Each structure stands twice: as structure tokens, then as C-alpha cells.
Amino acid sequence: MSVTVFDLLNLPSLRQAKVIAGHNGLNRIITSISVLESVNPSVLIDGLFGQGEFFGSEIVITGFINCTDDVECQCENIKRLAEGGEVGLILFYVGTYMPYVDQKLIDLANELDFVLIQMPPNKNLRYAEVISDVNEYIFNDRAKNDFIVSDILARVSGLPEYQRTVNTVLRMVSDVVRTSLILTDTSDNILNLAGWPKSIEEEIISSFDKICEALSENNNGSRLINDISIYQFPIIPDIGDSMKLFLVKEGPPLSKVSRTQVSDIVRICINIWGEKHGTVAVHELIRAILQDDPLKMHRLAEIFHINISEIHEMWILSGMLNSSPDIMKEHKDALCDYIKCCSDIVFSDIYENDLILFSSTPYSEKEAERMVISVLDYISEFDPTVTVSKFSNLQNTTEVRKAYLCCKNHLHEAKKIFPVRRWFSSGDLEFSQNCHNIIEQGEEAVNVYISLLERLNMNSDDWNAADTLAVYMLDSDFSATKTAKQLHIHINTVKYRLKVIDNLLGFSHDKMPDNIKMYYAAALGRIMK
């Protein structure tokens, strides 16, 4: 879980407090609490939040002691705090030092969704009680929650656009894991730095060569020096040059889960909000879906304004040329436009050399099939090796990942079983997987089916009964007309051959369920040939 402003209202020290403005900000996440002593707004923006840095997600305690009667100064302070990403103020001593809360302050806080919490008036209260309560609650929450990706995504996506930067992300992550983060290029030139505590940033810069030198002596990307743990991770964004991420942690080392999460969130945020990326990286959403990470998926879907509950279709375009991924990437927008003719929601990107498209359920399956053919006709002009695999009625990320792996692992077998096809359904690929599993079981399991082919080999005519039946079943959808066309023979010849085949098998070729084994036999024969 993550601590929100609303959660704090149940703490003993805040139970009698009252939210007087900014109710829309109650669900914002907080990571710490601080005290506002200076009431000079210029100090806030120039000293604390200078150079575009972000130190937000705090809730701030103040009594506006030095400007109790200056409403304009109070408002200016709230503006500056909101710009820096702070989520709200806890007002002390209203009715004691500060006569009352002016309506201007309330209106501004409501406009900014900046929470104003008023402590009980005319009471002898102490900052320390609230600070202690809040810090303990946040500490206990972090002890239970080792996963930070979803929280950081939620916090950054809720910020104004100008604050969604890599610097902001590094600062947030640094505060959560209490670790210094250094992002560099591949030559170890520092690009971004968030020190923990911030006061050691100059020290990190001056000693960074020693950090790199220490890591170069250890191939596993980590090193312990004088109670300081140092870790290094490669950061490979979808666009732009590769980078390195260094983590410097004093005291207890970071857990492996936390280290992985930190590198993951940095890569995701560089893809989405890095300076070289003018558009959001849908690739990260697709990665989250295919890796069966529903929490991250929903956070990213919120960022991209996609109703993930309506996504039930996955299309996978795969090519065999070295240039296939580039060709598909170049034409993915046009391909999406085709599918949008039969679905309300469509998004896509290249993932592991395939073009993955997700869509809502088509208006009709007939229309969807027509779109598949249109997509193939279009892309074939640029790459004739591309095939389409389409999965329907997917209900969750587990089903999506299972379908994706089925395609990735068994598409080559599906092409052997159905050599004349250019697009495959989920049933085709699951059938190919079943055939693979039968082969994996060994010779005895395979012979159950191959023995049927051996019966057909008993035919003494000058045509191959097994091949004819395979074309009829696997290539022609049990159509004598299509079989005749593919084999370049008369339809009456096809009908004659099917009668001969029935006699050899001892059952009708088109009678369910007798012909199920024969269907598998034809497929296994093609795979093993």
C-alpha cells in the first residue's frame, strides 16, 4: 500500500483535525512530513525548489507565525509549495496566533487540490506529536511494502506536465529507498544525480571516479566499501543511447527486489518522460501486460488514458526478415488504423521483434476477419513474410502472457502444420502446442497417431492418401472444392479419394469425434516430416 493524506486523518494526533480545503487531493500519496518556518515565498522557490528540482509528496506543518495577518503572503506560500509538489498543509495555532483562515486561502487550495488541514483551534498542541505519528506510519508502511514502481508511477503521473522529468523520478526514488542515484552515459559522464541525503551530492561527484574504479574490479555490478554498498545497472531505453544507473547506499544494503525495482522504474520513466521522448512510450504498457504485471499495467494505463478493462484482443505480427521489425514499426500506425475500423481501442508497439497490437473486442468476428486480411494485404507489400496471430476473449494479464508465449514458442510449428496460411487463430496455435506436447511425450505417444498414417500408406494407387487427407483437413477446412483447387484435380477425384481413405481408416473422415485423432495425425506427420 501507499500512504495518502486521507490515511493520516485516522492517526491519533490528527483525529480531531478538520479538512477545510483541497478535498480532491486527499488521495495523493505522501512520503514525508516537514515544517515550514520561513514564510518568504521567494526563499521557497529560489532556495528550496530551485533549478526545476522537485522535492514534493510531503505534507507540511506551519502556523504562519510570521505572517499571521498577511493573507497574500500565505497564498503565495501555498502556490510555491504546490509548484514544488507538496501535497498539503497542516495549520497549527488557528485562533491562537493566526486569527482565522481567510476564504482566499481556502479558494486557492481548492483550485490547486492542495489539502488544508486545520488542527483544533485554541488548544495547546505540539508539532512533535504529528511529526512522530506521521513518520512512524510511513516507516511501517515501507517496511511492509517492498514494491515502489506502482507508487512512483502514480505520483509522477499526477504531477503537472513540466514536473514529469527524470530528475523528479530520481529524487522520488532516492527519498523512498534512502539511496543516492547517479545516471550516466556509457562513458560514465554524470547526466543526473539525486543524493541521499542531498548534502552529499558534491562529495559523490568528487569521488565518482573512485566509485567507477571500485566497480570495475567486480564483474557482478556491486561492491561493498566501508559500509557503503555500490550497485550498477544498465539502462537501455527504447529510444536514444544506453545509460548506466549507479546506486550508492550507506548502512544496510538494498534488497535484490528493491534494486531491481529501482532500475525498472528509472528505465520506465526515461522511456515515458525522458527529454528525448516527445510522446509517451506505449512500449512500457505492452511490456507490463506481456510480463503479467497487472499493478504496473493499470498505473501505465491510467497515464495513457486507456481503459484496460475493455482490452480483450491481441494481434501479433511476426516477420522472418532481418528488416521485418523496422518495416512493421514504420507502418504500425497504418495497421492500427485498419483495426480501428472494427474496434474502439487500439494501441501497439514493437516488442521482441514482433509488432504487438491490443484492441477492444471487435464489433463482429466477421468484420475482424476481414480486417486481418486487410492488414496482411497491406503489410505484404512491404514484407511478404509477415504472419498475423490473433487471440480473442483475453480476460487478464495471465491469459495474455500465456497466449503470447504460446505464439512465441509454437508459431514455427503452426507454419509447418498450416503451410498455406498467413494468419492464425488462438485455436491454431494451441493446437500446435498440443502437437508439440505429444512429440515431447516420446515415441509411444506419437505412434498412437502415426499408426493412422501407416494405414493410409496401404493405398496402392498412384496418389498419396495421407497427403490428400492433410490438404483436405489442414489446408482446405474440410472442403472438397478447396482441396481440388489446391491439388489441381477435379472435385469428383477428391470425392473418390475420400471414399478410399474412409475404407482404409475404417471410419468416416468427417465424422466427429472419430476424425480428431486423424486431424492430429495429419499435423504430426507434417511436423515430423
VEXDREN-2710 file (C-alpha; in Angstrom, 1 decimal):
% VEXDREN-2710
k/r/px/py/pz
1/MET/0.0/0.0/0.0
2/SER/0.9/3.7/-0.1
3/VAL/0.3/6.4/2.5
4/THR/-2.2/9.0/1.4
5/VAL/-3.3/12.2/3.0
6/PHE/-6.6/10.6/3.8
7/ASP/-4.8/7.8/5.7
8/LEU/-3.2/10.4/8.1
9/LEU/-6.6/11.6/9.3
10/ASN/-7.0/8.4/11.3
11/LEU/-3.8/8.9/13.3
12/PRO/-4.3/9.8/17.0
13/SER/-2.6/13.2/16.6
14/LEU/-4.8/14.2/13.7
15/ARG/-8.1/12.6/14.6
16/GLN/-9.6/15.9/15.7
17/ALA/-8.2/17.8/12.8
18/LYS/-10.5/19.1/10.1
19/VAL/-10.0/19.2/6.3
20/ILE/-11.1/22.7/5.3
21/ALA/-9.9/22.8/1.6
22/GLY/-8.4/20.7/-1.2
23/HIS/-10.6/17.6/-0.7
24/ASN/-9.7/16.4/-4.2
25/GLY/-6.2/15.9/-3.1
26/LEU/-6.9/13.6/-0.2
27/ASN/-5.9/10.5/-2.2
28/ARG/-2.4/11.9/-3.1
29/ILE/0.5/9.9/-1.8
30/ILE/2.8/11.4/0.8
31/THR/6.4/10.2/1.5
32/SER/7.4/12.5/4.4
33/ILE/6.5/15.4/6.6
34/SER/8.3/18.7/7.1
35/VAL/8.0/22.0/8.9
36/LEU/7.6/25.4/7.2
37/GLU/9.5/28.1/9.3
38/SER/10.4/30.6/6.6
39/VAL/7.4/32.4/5.1
40/ASN/9.2/34.2/2.4
41/PRO/7.9/32.8/-0.8
42/SER/11.0/33.8/-2.8
43/VAL/13.1/31.6/-0.4
44/LEU/10.8/28.7/-1.2
45/ILE/11.2/28.9/-4.9
46/ASP/14.8/30.0/-5.2
47/GLY/16.3/28.2/-2.3
48/LEU/14.3/25.0/-1.7
49/PHE/12.8/24.3/-5.1
50/GLY/15.4/26.0/-7.3
51/GLN/16.6/24.9/-10.7
52/GLY/13.4/23.0/-11.5
53/GLU/14.1/20.4/-8.8
54/PHE/11.2/18.6/-7.2
55/PHE/11.1/17.7/-3.5
56/GLY/7.4/17.0/-3.3
57/SER/5.0/14.5/-1.9
58/GLU/5.5/16.0/1.5
59/ILE/2.9/17.3/3.9
60/VAL/4.0/20.5/5.6
61/ILE/3.3/21.8/9.1
62/THR/3.1/25.5/9.7
63/GLY/1.4/28.1/11.9
64/PHE/2.3/31.0/9.5
65/ILE/3.7/32.6/12.7
66/ASN/5.5/35.5/10.9
67/CYS/2.6/36.3/8.6
68/THR/-0.5/35.6/10.6
69/ASP/-2.3/38.7/9.2
70/ASP/-0.8/38.7/5.7
71/VAL/-3.2/36.7/3.6
72/GLU/-1.4/37.5/0.3
73/CYS/1.8/36.1/1.7
74/GLN/0.0/33.0/3.0
75/CYS/-1.5/32.4/-0.5
76/GLU/1.9/32.9/-2.2
77/ASN/3.4/30.3/0.1
78/ILE/0.8/27.8/-0.9
79/LYS/1.4/28.5/-4.6
80/ARG/5.1/27.9/-4.2
81/LEU/4.6/24.7/-2.1
82/ALA/2.2/23.3/-4.7
83/GLU/4.6/24.1/-7.5
84/GLY/7.2/22.1/-5.6
85/GLY/4.9/19.1/-5.5
86/GLU/3.9/19.4/-1.8
87/VAL/0.5/17.9/-1.2
88/GLY/-0.9/20.0/1.7
89/LEU/-0.5/22.0/4.8
90/ILE/-1.4/21.2/8.4
91/LEU/-2.3/24.5/10.0
92/PHE/-1.5/24.9/13.7
93/TYR/-2.5/27.6/16.2
94/VAL/-5.5/28.9/14.3
95/GLY/-7.3/31.1/16.8
96/THR/-4.2/31.5/18.9
97/TYR/-1.6/33.2/16.6
98/MET/-3.4/33.1/13.3
99/PRO/-6.8/34.7/13.9
100/TYR/-8.7/32.6/11.3
101/VAL/-8.3/31.0/7.8
102/ASP/-9.2/33.5/5.2
103/GLN/-11.6/32.4/2.4
104/LYS/-9.0/33.4/-0.2
105/LEU/-6.7/30.8/1.2
106/ILE/-9.4/28.2/1.1
107/ASP/-10.4/29.1/-2.5
108/LEU/-6.8/28.9/-3.7
109/ALA/-6.2/25.5/-2.0
110/ASN/-9.4/24.1/-3.6
111/GLU/-8.3/25.4/-7.0
112/LEU/-4.9/23.7/-6.6
113/ASP/-6.3/20.5/-5.0
114/PHE/-3.9/21.4/-2.2
115/VAL/-5.1/19.9/1.1
116/LEU/-5.6/22.3/4.0
117/ILE/-5.9/20.5/7.4
118/GLN/-6.8/22.7/10.4
119/MET/-5.8/21.5/13.8
120/PRO/-8.3/22.0/16.6
121/PRO/-8.3/25.7/17.4
122/ASN/-7.4/27.3/20.7
123/LYS/-5.6/24.2/22.0
124/ASN/-2.1/23.7/23.3
125/LEU/-0.7/21.5/20.5
126/ARG/2.8/20.3/19.6
127/TYR/4.3/19.8/16.1
128/ALA/6.3/16.9/17.5
129/GLU/3.2/14.7/18.1
130/VAL/2.1/14.9/14.5
131/ILE/5.6/14.6/13.1
132/SER/6.2/11.4/15.2
133/ASP/2.8/9.9/14.3
134/VAL/3.2/10.5/10.6
135/ASN/6.8/9.4/10.4
136/GLU/6.0/6.1/12.2
137/TYR/3.1/5.4/9.9
138/ILE/5.2/6.0/6.8
139/PHE/8.1/3.9/8.2
140/ASN/5.8/1.0/9.0
141/ASP/4.2/1.2/5.6
142/ARG/7.5/1.0/3.8
143/ALA/8.6/-2.0/6.0
144/LYS/5.6/-3.9/4.7
145/ASN/5.8/-2.7/1.1
146/ASP/8.9/-3.6/-1.0
147/PHE/7.4/-2.6/-4.3
148/ILE/7.8/1.0/-5.5
149/VAL/7.2/1.0/-9.2
150/SER/3.4/1.5/-9.0
151/ASP/3.7/4.2/-6.3
152/ILE/6.2/6.2/-8.3
153/LEU/4.2/6.0/-11.5
154/ALA/1.1/7.1/-9.6
155/ARG/2.9/10.1/-8.1
156/VAL/4.7/11.3/-11.2
157/SER/1.6/10.9/-13.4
158/GLY/-0.4/13.1/-11.0
159/LEU/2.1/16.0/-11.4
160/PRO/1.9/18.9/-13.8
161/GLU/3.5/18.1/-17.1
162/TYR/6.5/20.3/-16.5
163/GLN/7.4/18.4/-13.4
164/ARG/7.4/14.9/-15.0
165/THR/11.1/14.7/-15.6
166/VAL/13.9/12.1/-15.0
167/ASN/15.2/14.4/-12.2
168/THR/11.9/14.2/-10.4
169/VAL/11.8/10.5/-10.7
170/LEU/15.4/10.1/-9.4
171/ARG/14.6/12.4/-6.4
172/MET/11.4/10.5/-5.6
173/VAL/13.1/7.1/-5.8
174/SER/16.1/8.3/-3.8
175/ASP/13.8/9.5/-1.0
176/VAL/11.9/6.2/-0.9
177/VAL/14.9/3.9/-0.8
178/ARG/17.2/6.4/1.0
179/THR/19.9/5.8/-1.6
180/SER/21.9/8.1/-3.9
181/LEU/21.1/7.5/-7.6
182/ILE/23.5/8.5/-10.4
183/LEU/22.5/8.2/-14.0
184/THR/25.4/8.4/-16.5
185/ASP/26.1/7.8/-20.2
186/THR/28.1/4.7/-21.2
187/SER/31.4/6.7/-20.7
188/ASP/30.4/7.3/-17.0
189/ASN/29.7/11.0/-17.5
190/ILE/27.1/12.0/-15.0
191/LEU/23.7/13.0/-16.6
192/ASN/21.5/13.2/-13.5
193/LEU/22.2/12.9/-9.8
194/ALA/19.9/12.6/-6.7
195/GLY/21.9/12.3/-3.5
196/TRP/20.7/10.8/-0.2
197/PRO/21.0/12.9/1.8
198/LYS/21.1/15.8/-0.7
199/SER/24.1/17.3/1.1
200/ILE/26.5/14.6/-0.1
201/GLU/25.9/15.3/-3.8
202/GLU/29.2/17.3/-4.2
203/GLU/31.0/14.5/-2.4
204/ILE/29.6/11.9/-4.8
205/ILE/30.7/14.0/-7.8
206/SER/34.2/14.4/-6.5
207/SER/34.6/10.7/-5.6
208/PHE/32.7/9.3/-8.6
209/ASP/35.9/8.2/-10.4
210/LYS/36.7/6.0/-7.4
211/ILE/33.2/4.5/-7.4
212/CYS/33.6/3.5/-11.1
213/GLU/37.0/2.2/-10.4
214/ALA/35.8/0.1/-7.5
215/LEU/33.0/-1.4/-9.6
216/SER/35.3/-2.2/-12.5
217/GLU/37.1/-4.6/-10.2
218/ASN/33.9/-6.6/-9.6
219/ASN/32.2/-8.1/-12.6
220/ASN/28.8/-8.7/-10.8
221/GLY/28.0/-5.0/-10.7
222/SER/28.1/-4.5/-7.0
223/ARG/30.7/-3.6/-4.3
224/LEU/30.8/-3.0/-0.6
225/ILE/33.3/-0.3/0.6
226/ASN/33.4/0.8/4.3
227/ASP/29.7/0.0/5.0
228/ILE/28.7/1.6/1.6
229/SER/27.0/-0.6/-0.9
230/ILE/27.5/0.3/-4.6
231/TYR/25.4/-1.2/-7.4
232/GLN/25.5/-0.7/-11.2
233/PHE/22.7/-1.5/-13.7
234/PRO/22.5/-0.9/-17.5
235/ILE/19.6/1.3/-18.6
236/ILE/18.6/0.6/-22.2
237/PRO/15.7/2.9/-23.2
238/ASP/13.6/2.3/-26.3
239/ILE/14.8/5.4/-27.9
240/GLY/18.2/7.0/-27.6
241/ASP/21.6/5.9/-26.2
242/SER/22.1/3.3/-23.5
243/MET/23.0/4.6/-20.0
244/LYS/24.1/3.3/-16.6
245/LEU/22.5/3.6/-13.2
246/PHE/24.6/3.7/-10.0
247/LEU/23.1/3.2/-6.6
248/VAL/25.1/4.2/-3.5
249/LYS/23.7/3.1/-0.2
250/GLU/25.1/3.6/3.3
251/GLY/24.2/1.3/6.1
252/PRO/22.1/-1.8/5.4
253/PRO/22.2/-2.9/1.8
254/LEU/19.3/-2.7/-0.6
255/SER/17.4/-5.9/-1.1
256/LYS/17.6/-7.5/-4.5
257/VAL/13.9/-6.8/-5.1
258/SER/14.4/-3.1/-4.3
259/ARG/17.4/-2.9/-6.6
260/THR/15.5/-4.4/-9.4
261/GLN/12.5/-2.2/-8.8
262/VAL/14.7/0.9/-8.8
263/SER/16.3/0.1/-12.2
264/ASP/12.9/-0.8/-13.6
265/ILE/11.2/2.4/-12.6
266/VAL/14.2/4.5/-13.9
267/ARG/14.0/2.8/-17.3
268/ILE/10.2/3.1/-17.5
269/CYS/10.3/6.8/-16.6
270/ILE/13.1/7.6/-19.1
271/ASN/11.0/5.9/-21.8
272/ILE/7.9/7.9/-20.8
273/TRP/9.2/11.2/-19.6
274/GLY/12.8/11.4/-20.8
275/GLU/13.8/14.6/-22.7
276/LYS/14.3/12.8/-26.0
277/HIS/10.8/11.3/-25.9
278/GLY/8.2/13.7/-27.0
279/THR/5.4/11.0/-26.8
280/VAL/4.7/8.5/-24.2
281/ALA/6.2/5.1/-24.6
282/VAL/3.3/2.7/-25.0
283/HIS/6.1/0.0/-25.2
284/GLU/6.2/0.1/-21.4
285/LEU/2.4/-0.6/-21.1
286/ILE/2.8/-3.6/-23.5
287/ARG/5.8/-4.8/-21.6
288/ALA/3.8/-4.7/-18.3
289/ILE/0.9/-6.6/-20.0
290/LEU/3.1/-9.3/-21.5
291/GLN/5.1/-9.8/-18.3
292/ASP/1.9/-10.3/-16.4
293/ASP/2.4/-7.3/-14.1
294/PRO/-1.2/-6.1/-13.5
295/LEU/-0.4/-3.4/-10.9
296/LYS/2.1/-1.7/-13.2
297/MET/-0.2/-2.2/-16.2
298/HIS/-3.0/-0.4/-14.5
299/ARG/-0.8/2.5/-13.5
300/LEU/0.6/2.9/-17.0
301/ALA/-2.9/2.5/-18.5
302/GLU/-4.0/5.5/-16.3
303/ILE/-1.1/7.5/-17.7
304/PHE/-2.0/6.7/-21.3
305/HIS/-5.8/7.1/-20.6
306/ILE/-6.6/3.6/-21.8
307/ASN/-9.5/1.7/-20.3
308/ILE/-7.6/-1.6/-19.9
309/SER/-10.8/-3.5/-18.8
310/GLU/-12.0/-3.2/-22.4
311/ILE/-8.9/-4.7/-24.0
312/HIS/-9.6/-8.4/-24.9
313/GLU/-7.9/-8.9/-28.2
314/MET/-4.2/-9.3/-29.0
315/TRP/-2.7/-9.3/-32.5
316/ILE/0.9/-10.4/-33.1
317/LEU/2.6/-9.7/-36.4
318/SER/5.8/-11.7/-37.0
319/GLY/8.2/-11.5/-39.9
320/MET/11.2/-13.6/-41.0
321/LEU/13.4/-10.9/-42.5
322/ASN/16.1/-9.1/-40.5
323/SER/14.3/-5.9/-41.6
324/SER/10.8/-7.1/-40.5
325/PRO/10.7/-5.3/-37.2
326/ASP/11.7/-2.0/-38.8
327/ILE/9.2/-2.4/-41.6
328/MET/6.4/-3.2/-39.1
329/LYS/7.4/-0.3/-36.9
330/GLU/7.3/2.1/-39.9
331/HIS/3.8/1.0/-40.8
332/LYS/2.3/0.3/-37.3
333/ASP/0.2/3.5/-37.3
334/ALA/-1.4/2.5/-40.6
335/LEU/-2.0/-1.1/-39.3
336/CYS/-3.7/0.4/-36.2
337/ASP/-5.9/2.4/-38.4
338/TYR/-7.1/-0.7/-40.2
339/ILE/-8.0/-2.4/-36.9
340/LYS/-9.7/0.8/-35.6
341/CYS/-12.3/0.2/-38.3
342/CYS/-13.7/-2.7/-36.2
343/SER/-12.6/-1.8/-32.7
344/ASP/-12.9/1.2/-30.4
345/ILE/-9.5/1.0/-28.7
346/VAL/-6.2/0.1/-30.4
347/PHE/-2.6/0.6/-29.3
348/SER/0.6/-1.1/-30.5
349/ASP/4.4/-1.2/-30.4
350/ILE/7.3/-3.5/-31.3
351/TYR/8.2/-6.0/-28.6
352/GLU/11.0/-8.5/-29.0
353/ASN/11.0/-8.0/-32.8
354/ASP/7.2/-8.6/-33.2
355/LEU/4.5/-6.0/-33.6
356/ILE/2.0/-6.4/-30.8
357/LEU/-1.4/-4.8/-31.1
358/PHE/-4.1/-4.7/-28.4
359/SER/-7.7/-3.8/-29.1
360/SER/-11.1/-3.9/-27.7
361/THR/-13.5/-6.7/-28.8
362/PRO/-14.4/-6.2/-32.5
363/TYR/-17.9/-5.2/-33.4
364/SER/-18.2/-8.5/-35.2
365/GLU/-15.9/-11.5/-35.8
366/LYS/-16.7/-11.4/-39.5
367/GLU/-15.5/-7.8/-39.6
368/ALA/-12.4/-8.7/-37.6
369/GLU/-11.5/-11.5/-40.0
370/ARG/-11.9/-9.0/-42.9
371/MET/-9.6/-6.7/-41.0
372/VAL/-7.0/-9.4/-40.6
373/ILE/-7.0/-10.0/-44.4
374/SER/-6.7/-6.2/-44.9
375/VAL/-3.8/-5.9/-42.5
376/LEU/-2.0/-8.8/-44.3
377/ASP/-2.6/-7.4/-47.7
378/TYR/-1.2/-4.1/-46.7
379/ILE/1.9/-5.2/-44.9
380/SER/2.7/-7.9/-47.5
381/GLU/3.5/-5.2/-50.0
382/PHE/6.5/-4.3/-47.8
383/ASP/7.3/-7.7/-46.2
384/PRO/5.7/-10.9/-47.7
385/THR/7.0/-13.0/-44.8
386/VAL/4.7/-11.4/-42.1
387/THR/2.1/-13.5/-40.4
388/VAL/-0.7/-12.5/-38.1
389/SER/-1.7/-14.4/-34.9
390/LYS/-4.9/-13.2/-33.3
391/PHE/-6.1/-14.0/-29.8
392/SER/-9.6/-13.2/-28.5
393/ASN/-11.5/-13.0/-25.3
394/LEU/-8.4/-12.5/-23.1
395/GLN/-9.6/-11.6/-19.6
396/ASN/-6.4/-10.8/-17.7
397/THR/-2.6/-10.4/-18.0
398/THR/-2.0/-14.0/-17.1
399/GLU/-4.1/-15.1/-20.1
400/VAL/-2.3/-12.5/-22.3
401/ARG/1.1/-13.7/-21.3
402/LYS/0.1/-17.4/-21.8
403/ALA/-1.2/-16.5/-25.3
404/TYR/2.0/-14.6/-26.2
405/LEU/4.3/-17.4/-25.1
406/CYS/2.2/-19.9/-27.0
407/CYS/2.7/-17.8/-30.1
408/LYS/6.4/-17.2/-29.5
409/ASN/7.1/-20.9/-28.8
410/HIS/4.8/-22.6/-31.3
411/LEU/4.3/-20.3/-34.3
412/HIS/7.0/-22.2/-36.2
413/GLU/5.1/-25.4/-35.7
414/ALA/1.9/-23.8/-36.8
415/LYS/3.5/-22.8/-40.0
416/LYS/4.5/-26.4/-40.7
417/ILE/1.0/-27.7/-39.9
418/PHE/-0.7/-25.0/-41.9
419/PRO/1.8/-24.0/-44.6
420/VAL/-0.6/-22.1/-46.8
421/ARG/-1.9/-19.9/-44.0
422/ARG/-0.8/-16.3/-43.3
423/TRP/-2.9/-15.8/-40.2
424/PHE/-3.5/-18.0/-37.2
425/SER/-6.2/-18.0/-34.5
426/SER/-5.6/-18.8/-30.9
427/GLY/-7.0/-22.3/-31.6
428/ASP/-4.5/-22.9/-34.3
429/LEU/-1.6/-22.1/-32.0
430/GLU/-3.0/-24.0/-29.1
431/PHE/-3.4/-27.0/-31.4
432/SER/0.3/-26.6/-32.4
433/GLN/1.3/-26.5/-28.8
434/ASN/-0.7/-29.7/-28.2
435/CYS/1.1/-31.4/-31.1
436/HIS/4.4/-30.3/-29.6
437/ASN/3.5/-31.8/-26.2
438/ILE/2.6/-35.1/-27.9
439/ILE/6.0/-35.2/-29.5
440/GLU/7.7/-34.4/-26.2
441/GLN/6.0/-37.4/-24.6
442/GLY/8.0/-39.7/-26.8
443/GLU/7.7/-42.4/-29.5
444/GLU/4.9/-44.3/-27.8
445/ALA/2.6/-41.3/-27.6
446/VAL/3.4/-40.3/-31.2
447/ASN/2.8/-43.8/-32.6
448/VAL/-0.9/-43.7/-31.4
449/TYR/-1.4/-41.1/-34.2
450/ILE/1.2/-42.1/-36.8
451/SER/-0.3/-45.6/-37.0
452/LEU/-3.3/-44.0/-38.7
453/LEU/-1.0/-42.6/-41.4
454/GLU/0.5/-46.0/-41.8
455/ARG/-3.0/-47.4/-42.6
456/LEU/-3.3/-44.8/-45.4
457/ASN/0.1/-45.8/-46.8
458/MET/-1.5/-49.2/-47.6
459/ASN/-3.1/-47.5/-50.6
460/SER/-1.7/-48.9/-53.8
461/ASP/-2.9/-46.2/-56.1
462/ASP/-0.6/-43.6/-57.7
463/TRP/-1.6/-40.8/-55.2
464/ASN/-0.7/-40.3/-51.6
465/ALA/-3.7/-40.8/-49.3
466/ALA/-2.1/-39.2/-46.3
467/ASP/-1.1/-36.0/-48.2
468/THR/-4.6/-35.8/-49.8
469/LEU/-6.3/-36.0/-46.3
470/ALA/-3.8/-33.5/-44.8
471/VAL/-4.7/-31.0/-47.5
472/TYR/-8.4/-31.6/-47.1
473/MET/-8.3/-31.3/-43.3
474/LEU/-5.5/-28.8/-42.6
475/ASP/-5.4/-26.5/-45.6
476/SER/-9.0/-26.6/-47.0
477/ASP/-11.3/-26.5/-44.0
478/PHE/-12.8/-29.9/-44.9
479/SER/-13.9/-28.5/-48.3
480/ALA/-13.7/-30.8/-51.3
481/THR/-13.8/-27.8/-53.6
482/LYS/-10.8/-26.1/-51.9
483/THR/-8.9/-29.4/-51.9
484/ALA/-9.5/-29.8/-55.6
485/LYS/-8.2/-26.3/-56.3
486/GLN/-5.1/-26.8/-54.2
487/LEU/-4.2/-30.2/-55.6
488/HIS/-5.2/-29.1/-59.2
489/ILE/-7.6/-32.1/-59.7
490/HIS/-11.3/-32.4/-60.3
491/ILE/-13.7/-32.3/-57.4
492/ASN/-15.0/-35.7/-58.3
493/THR/-11.5/-37.1/-58.0
494/VAL/-11.3/-35.6/-54.5
495/LYS/-14.6/-37.2/-53.5
496/TYR/-13.4/-40.6/-54.9
497/ARG/-10.1/-40.3/-52.9
498/LEU/-12.0/-39.5/-49.7
499/LYS/-14.1/-42.7/-50.1
500/VAL/-10.9/-44.7/-50.5
501/ILE/-9.5/-43.0/-47.4
502/ASP/-12.6/-43.9/-45.4
503/ASN/-12.3/-47.5/-46.3
504/LEU/-8.6/-47.5/-45.3
505/LEU/-9.3/-45.9/-41.9
506/GLY/-12.5/-47.8/-41.1
507/PHE/-14.4/-44.6/-40.2
508/SER/-15.6/-41.5/-41.9
509/HIS/-13.1/-38.7/-42.4
510/ASP/-15.7/-36.1/-41.5
511/LYS/-17.3/-37.8/-38.5
512/MET/-16.7/-36.3/-35.1
513/PRO/-15.1/-37.4/-32.8
514/ASP/-13.6/-40.2/-34.8
515/ASN/-11.6/-37.9/-37.0
516/ILE/-10.0/-36.0/-34.1
517/LYS/-7.1/-38.5/-34.0
518/MET/-6.7/-38.2/-37.8
519/TYR/-6.5/-34.5/-37.6
520/TYR/-3.6/-34.8/-35.0
521/ALA/-2.0/-37.5/-37.2
522/ALA/-2.0/-35.2/-40.3
523/ALA/-0.5/-32.4/-38.2
524/LEU/2.2/-34.6/-36.6
525/GLY/3.1/-36.0/-39.9
526/ARG/3.8/-32.6/-41.3
527/ILE/5.8/-31.5/-38.2
528/MET/7.9/-34.7/-38.2
529/LYS/8.4/-34.7/-41.9
END
